[in-house]
Structure formats: structure tokens, C-alpha cells
Amino acid sequence: MRKGFLKYFFSLFILLLWGCGEMPVDWRPTFDSKDTIPFGTYVLRQELTEIFPDSNIYNIHQKTEDYLDQIQYDYRYDHYMFIYNELMFDESTWEKITEYVYKGGSAFISLPVHNLVFERSLGVKTTKLPYNPTAKSVNLSVKTPDSEKKYLFEKGYDTAYFSDFVEEKTEILGYIEYNETKAPNFLKVYHGNGYFLLHAEPVAFTNYYMLRQNNHQYVTDVFSYLSPEDILWDNHRINRRQSGERNDGGLFNGLNFIMKHEALRWAFFLLISLGILYLLFNSKRRQKAVPILLPYPNYTLDFAKTLSELYRYNANHTAMVRYKINYFLEQLRQHYNITSKDTEKDFSEILSAKSGVDINLCKKLVLTIDIFRTKNYLDKEDFFKLQTLIESFNHKSNHYGRPSTRK
């Protein structure tokens, strides 16, 4: 016993030591508003209510194309916002976004890759500056009413810029400076009755830079060009929505959340291990319970009580008389083999001959049955009259049994 206990204690100790390791930082660029990792956008999504205090913020939970169709049907034209490092959508969705802006909406899109739909519709082309291994940072600048402010970015940045655009309908609002080259990376492009704010460095809006030095001020300066309408935030669970993965808040969604965090994952494994150890120790000290076999209950009396209560409070003598007649005729058929065909003859004589009951009582009983079967309404007195005749017949016939000698 002592050796077994030491073995289990040592296994638990190893699990505890293994779970106390340092949790590595997840540097994946998800840009999801639910992710608190460095390159998620959780902080930005929470701060939008402070940046735009007079605007309502809506998370898009369905396909972007379907959602834009829905709000255009309601004649709503809010400010659409999308921040990501890939195209993500197909061409039909991007065309729906350009159509939404053309009819009077507006959109802020931070995307470092080339978009064929934007090139066809807006004349905008995205390119990247040549990579220089000695350059360790980039400067992003944005125009303000007073001056052009610059901000330093040293990790996870891209070098995308807008290499081509239609000058007649485009305003340059910001630049990227990299490897001694300055190029536009923030544009305002007018399109129909609305406009696009196109940005080429989405990493500037992630948690890492929102909490680092004064980089959050760059986001505030960029968003100062946005109109005060309500905002449609299109980075809520965007990977799940595009992959078709279910997100209904059920068991597997909760396990996915646990497995994404190192501390929760090891706590979950530790809980399972403790449960297994408890079962192993507890199973040795318990005997299997002996099942108790109860006899089958007899509900005959309960059934009779139920029926009596039913007729007591809901007396329907017409139905009761008919049930009594049908039951009596069925008993005659079973005991004396008197069928419905026999009733075409003199039923009283047949009944008297087979039961041994005097002919007068049989005639009176048969006549009463015939009369009651033709009536539409029967009262309590009729029921007792029929009951008295049937009981007299049963008593004289010895309860449907043939007498030994006939009088």
C-alpha cells in the first residue's frame, strides 16, 4: 500500500512540475478581436467605444456579403472596418463592399496585399518595398491639421505601400519610410457617394502596438479621418466564420478556448489526472452494490379508485348504461355462446334455456335492454333499474354458471 501511494504521489509531482513551465508568447498574426495575443486586436476593439463615444459598434457574426445585403435593405450606411493581413474574402464579397461604399457608405480597410477588385474599381495597386536585412524598423506617418506625425514600428511590420492610384479622386493621408524610401501607405479614395480609407500596415492596430509607448496615438490620428457614423467591425471570429467552423458556445468551443492558453491547458490536464487517481484509489475500497429487486406493483385497486372518482364527479348515466349493456352482452356471448345472430329469434327464450333463469325475468331484462338502447338520455333511476335486473339474473344463474338441476 505504501509503495502504491508513493508511486501515485510521484506521478502527481511530475505533472505539477511539468505544468509550472514558462508559457511561451503566441506571435501568430490573427487580427481577431477576441484574441489577447500580441497580434490580435482585442485592445483596439475595446477602445473603439472610447475613440468613438457617439457611435454604436456592431460585430459582424455572419458572412460579410449577407450582412451588407441585410443593412442595405434597411437603408443603413454605416462605416465598415476591416483589418487583416490577407485578402480573406472572395471577389464577390469585395465587390459587395465596393458597391456598399458606392451607394453612400464608407470603409476603412487595412490590407498589405494587392486586391484585384480594388484595382479594377478604384485604380489602386499595392506593392512592397524591397527587403533590407539591416533595416530593423519602419516609420509610419500620418497627416494632421498641424503637421505630419511619425511613429516607430520595430516588430512584425510589413513594407507594403500604394504604388498606383487615381490622383483625381485620391488624397494621400500617410506614408511609410523604410530603407531611406518614403511611399504613401494611407489613402482616402472617393468612390460614388462614399469613400474608402485604405491603409497598408494592419500590424499598427494590434495589441502589441496599442500598448507600446505612444503607438496608440498613431491609431487615434488615423481614425480621426473616420466619419462619426456607427461602425461595422468585421474582425470578430473572422477565421471561424470563413472556415465554417461552429461557434455556438458549446462544449467543444469551451475546450478550444482552454487548449489555446497554456495555463488553462495544464490545469485541465491536472484535473483529469487527479480524477483518474481518485478513481484508482477509490475503486479498491468499494464493493459493488447489490441491486434491490422489488416485486411488481399491483395497480388494480388504484385503477378502480380512479374510475370511481371519475364517475363520481362526472356522472354520465347514459354512457354508463350503454357500457353496462355492452359488457352484459359480451358476458352472455362468452358464457352461453349467444351471438348477435341469435337475437333475431326469441332472445328471451334462448337466454332462459341456456342460463336456467325463469322466462319472466329474462323477458323483463331483454325488454329493458331494448328500450334503453333506443333512448338518447338515461338518468340515474334507469341505471339502477338495469343494474338490479342484471344482478338478479346473475344471482339466479349462479353468476353465469349452469345449475346442476333445472327447476
C-alpha positions as CSV (number, residue, x, y, z in Angstrom):
1,M,0.0,0.0,0.0
2,R,2.8,2.4,0.9
3,K,4.7,1.7,-2.3
4,G,1.5,2.3,-4.4
5,F,0.8,5.6,-2.6
6,L,4.4,6.8,-3.3
7,K,4.1,5.9,-7.0
8,Y,0.9,8.0,-7.4
9,F,2.3,10.9,-5.4
10,F,5.5,10.9,-7.6
11,S,3.3,10.9,-10.8
12,L,1.3,13.9,-9.5
13,F,4.5,15.7,-8.5
14,I,5.9,15.2,-12.0
15,L,2.7,16.6,-13.5
16,L,2.9,19.7,-11.3
17,L,6.5,20.4,-12.2
18,W,5.7,20.0,-15.9
19,G,2.8,22.4,-15.7
20,C,4.8,25.1,-14.0
21,G,7.0,25.8,-17.1
22,E,7.1,29.3,-18.6
23,M,4.3,29.9,-21.0
24,P,5.6,30.9,-24.5
25,V,4.3,34.0,-26.3
26,D,2.0,33.3,-29.2
27,W,3.1,35.6,-32.0
28,R,0.6,34.5,-34.6
29,P,-1.0,37.4,-36.5
30,T,-4.6,36.6,-36.1
31,F,-6.0,40.2,-36.0
32,D,-9.1,38.7,-34.2
33,S,-10.9,41.0,-31.8
34,K,-11.3,38.1,-29.4
35,D,-7.5,37.4,-29.2
36,T,-5.4,38.9,-26.5
37,I,-2.1,37.7,-28.0
38,P,0.3,40.4,-29.3
39,F,-1.0,40.4,-32.9
40,G,-4.7,40.2,-32.0
41,T,-7.0,43.2,-32.0
42,Y,-8.7,42.8,-28.6
43,V,-7.5,46.1,-27.2
44,L,-8.5,48.1,-30.3
45,R,-12.0,46.6,-30.2
46,Q,-12.4,47.5,-26.6
47,E,-11.1,51.1,-27.1
48,L,-13.4,51.8,-30.1
49,T,-16.1,52.9,-27.7
50,E,-13.7,55.5,-26.2
51,I,-12.4,56.6,-29.6
52,F,-16.0,57.0,-31.0
53,P,-18.1,57.7,-27.9
54,D,-21.1,58.8,-30.0
55,S,-21.1,55.7,-32.3
56,N,-22.5,52.2,-31.9
57,I,-20.1,49.4,-32.6
58,Y,-21.6,46.3,-34.3
59,N,-19.7,42.9,-34.6
60,I,-20.4,41.1,-37.8
61,H,-21.3,37.5,-36.9
62,Q,-22.3,36.2,-40.3
63,K,-20.9,36.2,-43.8
64,T,-19.9,39.8,-44.7
65,E,-21.7,39.7,-48.0
66,D,-25.0,38.6,-46.4
67,Y,-24.7,41.2,-43.7
68,L,-24.2,44.1,-46.1
69,D,-27.2,42.9,-48.1
70,Q,-29.3,43.0,-45.0
71,I,-28.3,46.5,-43.8
72,Q,-28.7,48.0,-47.4
73,Y,-32.2,46.6,-47.4
74,D,-32.8,48.6,-44.2
75,Y,-31.2,51.7,-45.9
76,R,-28.4,51.8,-43.4
77,Y,-25.0,53.1,-44.5
78,D,-22.5,52.9,-41.5
79,H,-18.7,52.8,-41.5
80,Y,-17.3,49.4,-42.4
81,M,-14.0,48.4,-40.8
82,F,-11.7,45.5,-41.8
83,I,-8.1,45.0,-40.5
84,Y,-6.2,41.9,-41.7
85,N,-3.0,40.7,-43.4
86,E,-4.6,38.6,-46.1
87,L,-7.4,39.1,-48.6
88,M,-9.6,36.5,-46.7
89,F,-12.8,37.2,-48.8
90,D,-13.6,36.1,-52.3
91,E,-14.0,38.6,-55.2
92,S,-17.8,38.7,-54.8
93,T,-17.5,39.9,-51.2
94,W,-15.1,42.6,-52.1
95,E,-17.4,43.7,-54.9
96,K,-20.2,43.8,-52.4
97,I,-18.1,46.1,-50.2
98,T,-17.3,48.5,-53.1
99,E,-21.0,48.5,-54.0
100,Y,-21.9,49.4,-50.4
101,V,-19.4,52.3,-50.4
102,Y,-20.6,53.5,-53.9
103,K,-24.2,53.8,-52.6
104,G,-23.2,56.1,-49.7
105,G,-21.3,54.0,-47.1
106,S,-17.7,54.3,-46.1
107,A,-15.0,51.8,-45.3
108,F,-11.6,51.6,-43.5
109,I,-9.6,48.7,-44.9
110,S,-6.1,48.0,-43.6
111,L,-4.6,45.4,-46.0
112,P,-1.0,44.9,-47.0
113,V,-1.7,42.8,-50.1
114,H,-2.8,43.5,-53.7
115,N,-6.6,43.4,-54.3
116,L,-7.8,42.9,-57.9
117,V,-11.2,44.2,-57.1
118,F,-9.8,47.5,-55.7
119,E,-7.5,47.8,-58.8
120,R,-10.5,47.4,-61.2
121,S,-12.9,49.6,-59.2
122,L,-10.6,52.2,-57.6
123,G,-7.4,52.1,-59.7
124,V,-5.4,51.3,-56.5
125,K,-2.4,48.9,-56.6
126,T,-0.4,47.7,-53.6
127,T,3.4,46.8,-53.8
128,K,6.1,46.0,-51.2
129,L,9.4,47.8,-50.7
130,P,12.5,45.6,-51.2
131,Y,13.5,43.9,-48.0
132,N,16.7,45.1,-46.3
133,P,18.1,42.8,-43.6
134,T,20.0,45.8,-42.0
135,A,16.8,47.8,-41.6
136,K,15.3,46.9,-38.2
137,S,12.3,49.3,-38.1
138,V,9.9,51.4,-40.2
139,N,8.4,54.8,-39.6
140,L,4.8,55.4,-40.3
141,S,3.5,58.9,-40.6
142,V,0.0,60.4,-40.8
143,K,-1.0,63.9,-41.7
144,T,-2.7,66.0,-39.1
145,P,-4.1,69.6,-39.3
146,D,-0.9,70.9,-37.7
147,S,1.9,68.7,-39.0
148,E,2.9,65.2,-40.2
149,K,3.4,62.9,-37.2
150,K,5.8,60.0,-37.3
151,Y,5.8,56.8,-35.3
152,L,8.4,54.0,-35.0
153,F,7.4,50.3,-35.5
154,E,10.1,47.6,-34.9
155,K,8.4,44.2,-34.8
156,G,6.0,42.3,-37.2
157,Y,5.7,45.2,-39.7
158,D,5.3,44.9,-43.4
159,T,6.6,47.1,-46.1
160,A,3.5,47.5,-48.3
161,Y,2.6,50.8,-50.0
162,F,0.3,52.1,-52.7
163,S,2.3,52.2,-55.9
164,D,-0.5,53.3,-58.2
165,F,-3.8,55.2,-57.7
166,V,-6.0,57.7,-59.5
167,E,-4.8,61.1,-58.3
168,E,-8.1,63.0,-59.2
169,K,-10.1,61.1,-56.6
170,T,-7.4,60.2,-54.1
171,E,-5.9,62.0,-51.1
172,I,-2.6,60.9,-49.5
173,L,-3.0,60.9,-45.7
174,G,0.1,59.0,-44.6
175,Y,3.4,57.5,-45.6
176,I,5.8,54.6,-44.8
177,E,9.6,55.3,-44.5
178,Y,11.8,52.2,-44.9
179,N,15.4,51.9,-46.1
180,E,15.6,55.6,-46.9
181,T,12.4,55.3,-49.1
182,K,9.2,57.2,-48.5
183,A,6.0,56.0,-50.1
184,P,2.2,56.5,-49.5
185,N,0.6,53.8,-47.3
186,F,-2.6,55.6,-46.2
187,L,-5.1,56.9,-48.8
188,K,-8.6,58.4,-49.0
189,V,-10.3,57.2,-52.2
190,Y,-13.7,58.7,-53.2
191,H,-16.0,56.1,-54.8
192,G,-19.5,57.1,-55.9
193,N,-21.4,58.6,-53.0
194,G,-19.0,57.3,-50.4
195,Y,-15.2,56.9,-49.8
196,F,-12.5,54.3,-48.8
197,L,-9.8,54.8,-46.3
198,L,-7.1,52.4,-47.4
199,H,-4.2,51.5,-45.1
200,A,-1.3,49.1,-45.8
201,E,0.0,48.3,-42.4
202,P,-2.5,46.4,-40.3
203,V,0.0,45.4,-37.6
204,A,-0.1,49.0,-36.3
205,F,-3.6,48.3,-34.9
206,T,-2.7,45.1,-32.9
207,N,-2.5,44.7,-29.1
208,Y,1.3,44.9,-29.2
209,Y,1.4,48.4,-30.5
210,M,-1.7,49.6,-28.9
211,L,0.0,49.0,-25.5
212,R,3.6,50.0,-26.6
213,Q,4.9,53.5,-25.9
214,N,2.9,56.1,-27.8
215,N,1.9,54.0,-30.8
216,H,-1.7,54.1,-29.8
217,Q,-1.7,57.8,-30.7
218,Y,-0.9,56.7,-34.3
219,V,-4.2,54.8,-34.3
220,T,-6.1,57.8,-32.9
221,D,-4.6,60.1,-35.7
222,V,-5.6,57.6,-38.4
223,F,-9.1,57.2,-37.1
224,S,-9.6,61.0,-36.9
225,Y,-10.4,60.8,-40.6
226,L,-13.3,58.4,-40.0
227,S,-16.8,59.9,-40.1
228,P,-18.9,59.8,-36.9
229,E,-21.4,57.1,-38.1
230,D,-21.9,53.7,-36.5
231,I,-19.1,51.2,-37.1
232,L,-19.4,47.7,-38.5
233,W,-16.5,45.7,-37.1
234,D,-15.5,42.8,-39.3
235,N,-12.8,41.1,-37.3
236,H,-15.0,39.2,-34.8
237,R,-14.2,35.5,-35.1
238,I,-13.4,36.1,-38.8
239,N,-11.3,32.9,-39.2
240,R,-14.2,30.8,-37.8
241,R,-16.7,32.5,-40.0
242,Q,-14.7,31.9,-43.2
243,S,-13.8,28.3,-42.4
244,G,-17.4,27.4,-41.5
245,E,-16.3,26.2,-38.0
246,R,-19.2,26.2,-35.5
247,N,-19.0,28.7,-32.7
248,D,-22.2,28.1,-30.7
249,G,-20.7,28.4,-27.3
250,G,-21.0,24.7,-26.6
251,L,-18.6,22.1,-25.0
252,F,-16.1,22.0,-27.8
253,N,-15.9,25.7,-28.2
254,G,-15.0,25.9,-24.4
255,L,-12.4,23.2,-24.8
256,N,-10.9,25.1,-27.7
257,F,-10.5,28.2,-25.5
258,I,-8.9,26.1,-22.8
259,M,-6.4,24.5,-25.2
260,K,-5.3,27.9,-26.6
261,H,-4.0,29.0,-23.2
262,E,-1.0,27.3,-21.7
263,A,-2.0,27.7,-18.1
264,L,-5.6,26.6,-18.6
265,R,-4.4,23.6,-20.7
266,W,-2.2,22.3,-17.9
267,A,-4.8,23.0,-15.3
268,F,-7.2,20.9,-17.4
269,F,-4.7,18.0,-17.7
270,L,-4.0,18.2,-14.0
271,L,-7.7,18.0,-13.2
272,I,-8.1,14.9,-15.4
273,S,-5.1,13.3,-13.8
274,L,-6.4,13.9,-10.3
275,G,-9.8,12.4,-11.4
276,I,-8.1,9.3,-12.7
277,L,-6.0,8.9,-9.4
278,Y,-9.2,9.3,-7.4
279,L,-10.9,6.6,-9.3
280,L,-7.9,4.2,-9.0
281,F,-7.7,4.7,-5.2
282,N,-11.5,4.7,-4.6
283,S,-12.2,1.6,-6.7
284,K,-10.2,-0.6,-4.3
285,R,-12.2,0.4,-1.3
286,R,-15.7,-0.1,-2.7
287,Q,-17.8,-3.2,-3.2
288,K,-20.2,-3.4,-6.0
289,A,-23.7,-2.5,-4.7
290,V,-26.2,-5.4,-4.6
291,P,-29.3,-4.4,-6.6
292,I,-32.6,-4.4,-4.8
293,L,-35.3,-6.2,-6.8
294,L,-38.8,-5.0,-5.9
295,P,-41.9,-7.0,-6.7
296,Y,-44.1,-5.8,-9.5
297,P,-46.7,-3.5,-8.0
298,N,-50.5,-4.2,-8.4
299,Y,-52.3,-1.1,-9.6
300,T,-55.8,-2.8,-9.9
301,L,-57.1,-1.0,-6.8
302,D,-55.7,2.3,-7.9
303,F,-57.3,1.9,-11.3
304,A,-60.7,1.1,-9.7
305,K,-60.4,4.2,-7.4
306,T,-59.6,6.3,-10.4
307,L,-62.6,5.2,-12.4
308,S,-64.9,5.5,-9.3
309,E,-63.7,9.1,-8.8
310,L,-64.2,9.9,-12.5
311,Y,-67.9,8.7,-12.4
312,R,-68.4,10.3,-9.1
313,Y,-67.6,13.8,-10.2
314,N,-68.5,13.4,-13.9
315,A,-71.6,11.2,-13.9
316,N,-72.8,10.3,-17.4
317,H,-75.6,7.8,-16.8
318,T,-76.4,7.4,-20.5
319,A,-72.8,6.3,-21.2
320,M,-72.7,4.1,-18.1
321,V,-75.9,2.3,-19.1
322,R,-74.6,1.6,-22.6
323,Y,-71.3,0.4,-21.2
324,K,-73.2,-1.9,-18.8
325,I,-75.4,-3.3,-21.7
326,N,-72.4,-4.0,-23.9
327,Y,-70.5,-5.6,-21.0
328,F,-73.5,-7.8,-20.2
329,L,-74.0,-8.9,-23.8
330,E,-70.3,-9.7,-24.1
331,Q,-70.5,-11.9,-21.0
332,L,-73.5,-13.7,-22.4
333,R,-71.5,-14.4,-25.6
334,Q,-68.6,-15.8,-23.7
335,H,-70.6,-18.0,-21.3
336,Y,-73.6,-19.1,-23.4
337,N,-72.4,-18.6,-27.0
338,I,-75.3,-16.3,-27.7
339,T,-74.2,-14.1,-30.7
340,S,-75.9,-11.2,-32.4
341,K,-77.4,-13.6,-34.9
342,D,-79.3,-15.4,-32.1
343,T,-81.1,-12.1,-31.2
344,E,-83.0,-12.3,-34.4
345,K,-85.0,-15.2,-32.8
346,D,-86.8,-15.0,-29.4
347,F,-83.8,-13.9,-27.4
348,S,-85.6,-14.3,-24.0
349,E,-86.3,-18.0,-24.6
350,I,-82.8,-18.7,-25.8
351,L,-81.3,-16.9,-22.7
352,S,-83.7,-18.7,-20.4
353,A,-82.9,-22.1,-21.9
354,K,-79.2,-21.6,-21.7
355,S,-78.9,-19.9,-18.3
356,G,-81.6,-21.7,-16.4
357,V,-83.2,-18.4,-15.3
358,D,-87.1,-18.2,-15.4
359,I,-88.6,-16.8,-18.6
360,N,-90.3,-13.9,-17.0
361,L,-87.1,-12.4,-15.6
362,C,-85.3,-12.9,-19.0
363,K,-88.2,-11.2,-20.9
364,K,-88.2,-8.3,-18.5
365,L,-84.3,-7.9,-18.8
366,V,-84.3,-8.2,-22.6
367,L,-87.2,-5.7,-22.9
368,T,-85.4,-3.2,-20.6
369,I,-82.2,-3.5,-22.7
370,D,-84.1,-2.9,-25.9
371,I,-85.8,0.2,-24.6
372,F,-82.7,1.6,-23.1
373,R,-80.7,1.1,-26.3
374,T,-83.1,3.3,-28.2
375,K,-83.2,6.2,-25.7
376,N,-80.9,9.2,-26.2
377,Y,-80.9,10.2,-22.5
378,L,-80.9,7.9,-19.4
379,D,-80.9,9.1,-15.8
380,K,-79.8,7.6,-12.5
381,E,-83.0,5.7,-11.9
382,D,-82.6,3.9,-15.3
383,F,-79.1,2.9,-14.4
384,F,-80.2,1.4,-11.1
385,K,-83.1,-0.4,-12.7
386,L,-80.8,-2.1,-15.2
387,Q,-78.3,-2.9,-12.5
388,T,-80.9,-4.5,-10.4
389,L,-82.2,-6.7,-13.2
390,I,-78.6,-7.8,-14.2
391,E,-77.8,-8.7,-10.6
392,S,-81.0,-10.7,-10.2
393,F,-80.1,-12.6,-13.4
394,N,-76.5,-13.2,-12.2
395,H,-77.7,-14.5,-8.9
396,K,-80.3,-16.9,-10.3
397,S,-77.9,-18.1,-13.0
398,N,-75.2,-18.7,-10.3
399,H,-73.0,-16.0,-11.9
400,Y,-73.1,-17.3,-15.4
401,G,-72.6,-20.9,-14.3
402,R,-75.0,-23.7,-15.4
403,P,-77.1,-25.1,-12.5
404,S,-76.9,-28.8,-11.7
405,T,-80.7,-29.2,-11.9
406,R,-83.2,-27.1,-13.7
407,K,-86.5,-26.2,-12.0
